[in-house]
């Protein structure tokens, strides 16, 4: 979905792929990290030390049924996020949501990377949002009230 974005920004962005990377994009990618066993996933994701994370999703029924887990994973690490503006990523997460159009992805990525201080602050805001609203420890009473008689 964003292959053209990756290609056209390759001289401006050091692309890091984790998990899957289509062969056609490999010439434009600075780092490719293959998948790891689930137990190693959090540490591996953290080790990437990303300046900006992308979470593109095509707008289709399968993806509409997904969760916002990717925002939680990136958020707890303080990675600012640009994501597709579809259901799983909507809500009050402080992220950049974009329509699934080439020009929108290009514009928002360039804008985000143009101000490194604001970019870092956006990552901090997302981390704080995840800590405040999505950690079980902070909401154990709410869960107990819902699940127990």
C-alpha positions in Angstrom: 0.0 0.0 0.0 2.8 2.4 0.7 5.5 0.9 -1.5 5.7 4.0 -3.6 6.1 6.1 -0.5 9.0 3.9 0.6 10.6 4.2 -2.8 10.1 7.9 -3.2 11.3 8.8 0.3 14.3 6.5 0.3 16.8 9.3 -0.1 15.2 11.2 2.9 14.3 8.3 5.2 16.4 5.4 6.6 13.7 2.8 6.3 13.7 0.0 8.9 11.5 -3.0 8.2 10.7 -5.6 10.9 9.0 -8.9 10.1 8.2 -8.7 6.4 9.6 -6.8 3.6 8.6 -7.3 -0.1 11.6 -8.1 -2.3 10.8 -5.1 -4.5 11.3 -2.8 -1.6 14.6 -4.2 -0.3 16.8 -1.8 -2.4 15.1 1.1 -0.6 15.4 -0.3 2.9 18.4 0.5 5.2 17.7 -2.2 7.7 15.6 -5.4 7.5 15.0 -7.5 10.6 13.3 -10.8 10.1 10.6 -12.0 12.5 11.6 -13.3 15.9 9.9 -15.7 18.3 7.0 -14.1 20.2 9.0 -14.0 23.5 11.7 -12.0 21.8 9.4 -9.6 20.0 9.1 -6.8 22.6 12.9 -6.5 23.1 13.5 -6.7 19.4 11.0 -3.9 18.7 12.5 -1.8 21.4 16.0 -2.3 20.0 15.0 -0.8 16.7 15.1 2.7 18.3 12.8 4.2 15.7 12.3 7.9 15.2 8.9 7.3 13.6 6.7 4.2 13.2 4.3 3.7 10.4 1.1 1.6 10.7 -0.5 1.4 7.3 -3.7 -0.7 7.0 -5.7 -1.1 3.9 -9.4 -0.2 4.3 -11.2 -3.6 4.1 -13.4 -5.6 6.4 -10.6 -7.8 7.7 -8.5 -4.8 8.8 -11.5 -3.0 10.2 -11.8 -6.0 12.6 -8.3 -5.6 13.9 -7.3 -4.0 17.2 -5.1 -1.0 17.9 -2.4 -3.3 19.4 0.2 -1.8 17.1 -0.5 1.7 18.6 0.0 0.2 22.1 3.2 -1.5 21.1 4.7 1.6 19.5 3.3 3.9 22.1 4.7 2.2 25.2 8.1 2.5 23.5 7.6 6.2 22.9 7.6 5.8 19.1 5.5 8.5 17.4 3.1 7.0 14.8 1.7 7.8 11.4 -1.2 5.4 10.7 -4.0 4.8 8.4 -7.2 6.6 9.3 -9.4 3.5 9.7 -11.4 2.1 12.6 -8.7 0.2 14.6 -6.6 3.3 14.8 -9.3 5.9 15.6 -10.0 7.2 19.0 -8.0 9.5 21.3 -4.5 8.2 20.6 -2.2 11.1 19.9 -1.0 9.9 16.4 -1.1 11.2 12.9 -3.9 9.6 11.0 -3.8 9.8 7.2 -6.0 8.8 4.4 -4.6 5.9 2.4 -3.4 8.1 -0.4 0.2 8.5 -1.5 0.2 12.3 -1.2 -1.1 12.2 2.3 1.5 9.7 3.5 4.3 11.6 1.9 3.1 15.0 3.3 2.6 13.7 6.9 5.9 11.8 7.0 7.9 14.8 5.7 6.1 17.1 8.2 6.7 14.8 11.1 10.4 14.4 10.3 10.9 18.1 9.7 10.7 19.0 13.4 12.6 16.4 15.5 11.6 18.1 18.8 7.9 17.9 18.0 8.4 14.3 16.8 9.9 13.3 20.1 7.2 15.1 22.0 4.6 13.2 20.0 6.2 9.9 21.0 6.2 11.0 24.6 2.6 12.0 24.4 1.7 8.6 23.0 3.7 6.8 25.7 1.9 8.8 28.4 -1.5 8.0 26.8 -0.8 4.3 26.8 0.5 4.4 30.4 -2.5 6.4 31.6 -5.2 4.5 29.8 -4.1 1.1 28.7 -2.0 -0.5 31.4 -3.9 -3.1 33.4 -2.2 -2.1 36.7 -3.7 1.3 36.4 -7.2 0.0 35.8 -7.4 -3.2 37.8 -10.4 -2.0 39.8 -12.3 -1.2 36.5 -11.6 -4.7 35.2 -12.6 -6.4 38.4 -15.8 -4.4 38.5 -16.7 -5.4 35.0 -15.8 -9.1 35.2 -16.7 -10.1 38.7 -20.2 -10.2 40.3 
